[in-house]
């Protein structure tokens, strides 16, 4: 399994996931840059994603929905704040309504995804910072660690195919 470490810190409102892949940094970047590849790894296997809009440049926006086993759809969005291809990108990630308007009732996280060469492959560090400790606790209670870890663990199979 690619996920090697998960740390949550309520005081700093952060969730950090580290994963290692047997693929070069550029290949891992492609997974996030290509919407058809992204939808294979964004969301747990039981909640596959459909990427509707994807613009991985500063000021760009990505919209997506995940479909649960019961057919219910859960929409979300990214607002891209920075990119350093193929090393990192930053974005705000939030929940949305069916028209991809931000859902003000749900937490928004500021994310920095970093990809670095490591042992012939890539070490990815995913850092999510929430507006408040309560917001972090809310997503922890929703199962964000299990969901994000199972989503990230799909990358190995994708890059091997």
Beta strands, then each sheet from edge to edge (+ up, - down):
strand 1: 3-9
strand 2: 14-21
strand 3: 49-54
strand 4: 61-67
strand 5: 73-84
strand 6: 88-96
strand 7: 108-118
strand 8: 121-130
sheet 1: 1+ 2- 8+ 7- 6+ 5- 4+ 3-
end
